[in-house]
Amino acid sequence: MGAAMLSGLALALALALPSVALENGLALTPPMGWLAWERFRCNVDCRADPRNCISEMLFFEMADRLAEDGWRELGYKYINIDDCWSAMRRDAAGRLVPDPERFPSGIKALADYVHARGLKLGIYGDLGKLTCGGYPGTTLDRVKQDAQTFAEWGVDMLKLDGCYSSGEEQAEGYPEMAKALNATGRPIVYSCSWPAYQGGLPPKVNYTILAEVCNLWRNYDDIQDSWDSVLSILDWFSANQDVLQPAAGPGHWNDPDMLIIGNFGLSYEQSRSQMALWTVMAAPLLMSTDLRTISPSAKEILQNRLMIQINQDPLGIQGRRIVKEKSHIEVFLRPLSHAASALVFFSRRTDMPFIYTTSLAKLHFPEDAVYEVQDVFSGKIMSGLKTGDSFSVIINPSGVVMWYLYPTAHLVQPWHVVRQQAYGKGFHPVL
């Protein structure tokens, strides 16, 4: 594709934006819920493995767990179907239909079941000839029809993948789907995989346009059930935070992918780390684990009330890595409402617990302030911490210490103003 053609495409998209912009008033805080993919993938063999295959029974059971085990009250409200739910062909009218053996009741009945429990239903589509799993995709001529089908079924969120589509088709199709969802009149949160297929970074990805089109978006690789995968995602987000962080806010979020806490790949410390780091990055909290068999320790991490309060902070500022030490300790900061903030002290060490000493002054906190500090995991409170006071935290290997700080002495400016000034003047991490 020539440069002139590309710039013309960008101009056409920009001119079309006012009519394309989502303007749905949804996802003002990062969406929370459950997503099938990482844990259950494309298991469609319901004869050999009826309990774990992609079928209506799996989603009925997960809806029951969200409603009955304390998840819904904490904000985990979306039950999201991923790939491999549909029949291999559309019906005679060209509509998508669910697999008749695995979803005999139909998606509308599943949505009704989910809604009756005070929850919301998400579904999966793909802007291409086929989905990633080889099921019917949504080609450009099917965008309006599929949006209308999802709305009629009572769907509350759409994840639109990008397999088997070109960059040109994505540049046209993702905004068109936003417009089509708006036109249905049903509030449907819109999750895009668009930037992930374009490398996640400018100049191929325009985050200003993206934030006008999508409520959340996948920027990078799929998460796998391993600590290496979590670290690779964290590394990419940290390395590119100057581009990514300003793009996030109420109604439009960077999505580093699912929480894998409660599965097989993470230790207890690593599970706490993923929860803390995703929270400080203002990430959607979409669990992908078996809620029927989840361990008490994993459930305790995922149901941490203060953690969820921080993740759902209405200011919607994504946190940043502000320190990267030679000792393999990193510090992440997220400014919050009411001049509060969250700090995550993260250890990449693999030897033994590490004593890390610093002060709030070294972390660029406002001078002459006094804070009350609450440990997010233990709940312990420390009062009267001044900006200049030196303190130490003990961080386990691959683990975190997470603090919630709020000022007890008057601050001249709220944190978000301080943050804008600091980041605007070439704010650099402490090294």
Secondary structure, 3 states (H helix, E strand, C coil): CCHHHHHHHHHHHHHHHHHHCCCCCCCCCCCEEEECHHHHCCCCCCCCCCCCCCCHHHHHHHHHHHHHCCHHHHCCCEEECCCCCECCCCCCCCCCCECCCCCCCCHHHHHHHHHHCCCEEEEEEECCCECCCCCECCCHHHHHHHHHHHHHHCCCEEEEECCCCCHHHHHHHHHHHHHHHHHHCCCCEEEECHHHHCCCCCCCCCHHHHHHHCCEEECCCCCCCCHHHHHHHHHHHHHCHHHHHHHCECCEEEECCCECCCCCCCCHHHHHHHHHHHHHCCCCEEECCCCCCCCHHHHHHHCCHHHHHHHCCCCCCCCEEEEECCCCEEEEEEECHHHCEEEEEEECCCCCCEEEEEECCCCCCCCCCEEEEEECCCCCEEEEEECCCEEEEEECCCCEEEEEEEECCCCCCCHHHHHHHHHHCCCCCEC
